[in-house]
Amino acid sequence: MTTEKCDITPNTIVGDLLRDYPELEDKLIEIAPVFSKLKNPVLRKTVAKVATLKQAAQIAGMPVAMLINKLRSEVNMGQIDIEHDKEEIKEKPDWVSEGKIVNEYDASIDIENGLHPAAKVTREILSLNENDIYLLITPFLPAPLIKIIEDKGYKTYSEQIDNQTWHTYIVRK
């Protein structure tokens, strides 16, 4: 009995992709070295289970169509057209102010050690008062975590500080 493999689209979960096409792990890392973190078992069990390929492309700072079609090509799937590939550039919102930051968490060391920051961040943002800002510092855009936070009713704004630093500001809606 053969099991059907997942299609490779922007909505494909990274963990499903790697389960169905384990040979793509090295290609994913070759395309974007930031994905080497997926070799960490903890991140593999957490981030890979919720991150979509669209979010992975955001993390890698590359067009989603490029990532999807490179992966599809590796497993002899045809190329697909992907609409709305350009993410809108967000202007820094007025609510983002260094003076309003009440809690700052540099998750870089935890991530390097295989700890996922989601539980800590979602717990700590609960204590935010109106207009207070929580600053999350990460080595890449934490796209899956941003979605979780926004789904819980918070606003976020992320900016890339340098090649290895992202600041994500979090405030109550």
C-alpha positions as CSV (number, residue, x, y, z in Angstrom):
1,M,0.0,0.0,0.0
2,T,1.5,3.4,-1.0
3,T,0.7,6.5,0.9
4,E,0.1,9.7,-1.0
5,K,2.7,12.3,-0.5
6,C,1.8,16.0,0.2
7,D,1.8,18.5,-2.6
8,I,4.4,21.2,-2.2
9,T,2.6,24.6,-2.0
10,P,3.0,27.7,0.2
11,N,0.6,26.2,2.7
12,T,2.6,22.9,3.1
13,I,3.8,22.4,6.7
14,V,7.6,22.0,6.8
15,G,7.3,18.9,8.9
16,D,5.0,17.3,6.4
17,L,7.4,18.1,3.6
18,L,10.3,16.6,5.4
19,R,8.3,13.5,6.5
20,D,7.2,12.8,2.9
21,Y,10.4,14.0,1.2
22,P,13.3,13.4,3.6
23,E,15.7,13.9,0.7
24,L,14.7,17.6,0.6
25,E,16.2,18.4,4.0
26,D,19.7,19.0,2.5
27,K,18.2,21.0,-0.4
28,L,16.2,23.2,2.0
29,I,19.5,23.9,3.9
30,E,21.3,24.5,0.6
31,I,18.7,27.0,-0.5
32,A,18.7,28.8,2.8
33,P,21.3,28.0,5.4
34,V,18.9,29.3,8.2
35,F,17.1,26.0,7.8
36,S,20.1,24.1,9.2
37,K,18.4,24.8,12.5
38,L,15.8,22.1,11.6
39,K,18.5,19.5,12.3
40,N,18.0,20.4,16.0
41,P,15.5,17.8,17.3
42,V,13.6,20.2,19.5
43,L,13.0,22.7,16.7
44,R,12.2,19.9,14.3
45,K,9.4,18.8,16.7
46,T,8.1,22.3,17.3
47,V,8.7,24.8,14.6
48,A,8.5,22.2,11.7
49,K,5.1,21.1,12.9
50,V,3.5,24.5,12.5
51,A,5.6,26.5,10.0
52,T,4.3,26.6,6.4
53,L,6.6,26.9,3.4
54,K,5.4,30.4,3.0
55,Q,6.6,31.3,6.5
56,A,9.8,29.4,5.8
57,A,10.4,31.6,2.8
58,Q,9.8,34.7,4.9
59,I,12.3,33.4,7.5
60,A,14.8,32.8,4.7
61,G,14.1,36.3,3.2
62,M,13.3,34.9,-0.2
63,P,10.3,34.9,-2.5
64,V,8.0,32.0,-1.7
65,A,7.6,31.1,-5.4
66,M,11.4,30.6,-5.6
67,L,11.5,28.3,-2.6
68,I,8.4,26.2,-3.7
69,N,9.5,25.7,-7.2
70,K,13.1,24.8,-6.3
71,L,11.7,22.1,-3.9
72,R,9.2,20.9,-6.5
73,S,11.9,20.7,-9.1
74,E,14.0,18.4,-6.8
75,V,11.2,15.9,-6.7
76,N,10.2,16.1,-10.3
77,M,7.0,18.1,-9.7
78,G,6.0,20.8,-12.2
79,Q,6.5,24.4,-11.5
80,I,3.5,26.4,-10.2
81,D,2.5,30.0,-10.4
82,I,2.1,31.6,-7.0
83,E,0.1,34.8,-6.7
84,H,0.8,37.6,-4.3
85,D,4.4,36.7,-3.8
86,K,5.3,40.1,-2.7
87,E,4.8,40.8,1.0
88,E,3.7,44.3,1.7
89,I,6.3,46.4,3.3
90,K,4.9,47.6,6.6
91,E,5.8,51.0,7.8
92,K,6.8,51.2,11.5
93,P,3.5,51.8,13.3
94,D,3.1,54.8,15.7
95,W,2.7,52.5,18.7
96,V,6.3,51.2,18.4
97,S,8.3,53.2,20.8
98,E,11.5,52.2,22.6
99,G,10.2,54.0,25.7
100,K,7.2,51.7,26.0
101,I,9.2,48.5,26.1
102,V,8.5,46.8,29.5
103,N,9.9,43.4,28.7
104,E,12.7,42.3,26.4
105,Y,13.6,38.7,25.6
106,D,16.5,37.8,23.4
107,A,15.6,34.2,22.3
108,S,18.7,33.7,20.2
109,I,20.6,31.6,22.8
110,D,17.5,29.6,23.7
111,I,16.9,28.9,19.9
112,E,20.6,27.9,19.4
113,N,20.2,25.5,22.3
114,G,17.1,24.0,20.8
115,L,14.5,25.6,23.0
116,H,11.4,27.0,21.3
117,P,10.5,30.5,22.6
118,A,6.7,30.2,22.1
119,A,5.7,29.1,25.6
120,K,7.8,31.7,27.3
121,V,6.6,34.5,25.0
122,T,2.9,33.6,25.1
123,R,3.1,33.4,28.9
124,E,5.0,36.7,29.3
125,I,2.8,38.8,27.0
126,L,-0.2,38.0,29.2
127,S,1.1,40.5,31.7
128,L,1.2,43.4,29.2
129,N,-0.9,46.5,30.0
130,E,-2.4,48.6,27.3
131,N,0.4,50.3,25.3
132,D,3.1,48.3,27.0
133,I,5.5,46.7,24.5
134,Y,7.2,43.3,24.6
135,L,10.3,43.1,22.5
136,L,11.3,39.7,21.1
137,I,14.8,39.4,19.6
138,T,15.5,36.4,17.3
139,P,18.1,35.4,14.7
140,F,15.4,35.1,12.0
141,L,11.8,36.3,11.4
142,P,9.7,34.2,13.8
143,A,6.8,33.9,11.3
144,P,5.0,30.9,13.0
145,L,5.2,32.5,16.4
146,I,4.0,35.8,15.1
147,K,0.9,34.1,13.7
148,I,0.3,32.4,17.1
149,I,0.6,35.8,18.9
150,E,-1.7,37.6,16.5
151,D,-4.2,34.8,16.7
152,K,-4.3,35.5,20.5
153,G,-5.3,39.1,19.9
154,Y,-2.0,41.0,19.9
155,K,-0.5,43.3,17.3
156,T,3.0,42.8,16.1
157,Y,5.6,44.6,14.1
158,S,8.9,43.0,13.0
159,E,12.0,44.6,11.6
160,Q,15.3,43.2,10.5
161,I,18.2,44.9,12.4
162,D,21.0,43.1,10.7
163,N,21.7,39.7,9.0
164,Q,21.3,37.8,12.3
165,T,18.9,39.9,14.3
166,W,15.2,40.5,14.1
167,H,13.2,42.7,16.5
168,T,9.5,41.8,16.9
169,Y,7.4,44.3,18.9
170,I,4.3,42.9,20.6
171,V,1.4,45.0,22.1
172,R,-2.2,44.3,23.1
173,K,-4.8,45.2,20.4
